[in-house]
């Protein structure tokens, strides 16, 4: 066995530290500067370190299509900047697709019994106060528009649960009280037989659904065409839905077998209903109308629509002729 302590190895001429000086002088390493326009040789298919770093940082390249390019093959500043929205307003197709998704309606049904009760009471007691129902009870859909954030902190905004529930209840009440009032005006002859009219239910369904959901949709479309960004569609439907609350007790009072009283009751309910919509919709409409020429016709149309609804309700359900006698 060799003893490492007794054997001495000669100094290594290729070592520069600790093993003796090398047999020849080594020049300092120099980095070769590439010449402009001279191709760099590649060995073994390897890339230059600078080029390899560039390839790693670049990632996948996106080539814009011809549709995304502007006139002359150049992209617009909105298309070049990813932080810039493509459009300031939602397209009609986007609105139609949003109506098909259930997630769109979730927040409009996020209310409880206390919220519905509070809004129904306010619709009966504060219908004449300007902006009270919108600012203090419901709240706007965007709390940052025109109202202090502290005021709307506990408000949930417009809902659709109340209008749907109120409309369906009113349909049943109008159909029932219309037949009830007709039976009270009917002859008391023993041989006379009163027949309930099932058409009252169909008529009530048509009138109320068209007025609560169709009329505000038409007004919303008109504001969109006129560039009046005052109220959203859920706000329109919410105000019209809760404006039907005065008709709930009015439908019961209309069973009194006197036509004059029925018309007076319907007129009072229509006045309260119309004031609730006008007091909460007219201010945003006028504020968004810079020319002061577009909002007044819409406000007049709201009054006309309520008057037509008042006449249709009275003539169709609670206006009865003389007592019928069996033949």
Secondary structure, 3 states (H helix, E strand, C coil): CCCCCCCCCCCCCCCCCCCCCCCCCCCCCCCCCCCCCCCCCCCCCCCCHHHHHHHHHHCCCCCCCCCCCCHHHCCCHHHHCCCCCCCCCCCHHHHHHHHCCCHHHHHHHCCCHHHHHHHHHHHHHCCCCCCHHHHHHHCCCCCCCCCCCCCCCCCCCCCCHHHHHHHHHHHHHHHHHHHHHHHHCCCCCCCCCCCCCCHHHHHHHHHHHHHHHHHHHHHHHHHHHCCCCCCCHHHHHHHHHHCCCHHHHHHHHCCCCCHHHHHHHHHHHHHHHHHHHHHHHHHHHHHHCCCCCCHHHHHHHHHHHHHHHHHHHHHHHHCCCCCCCCC
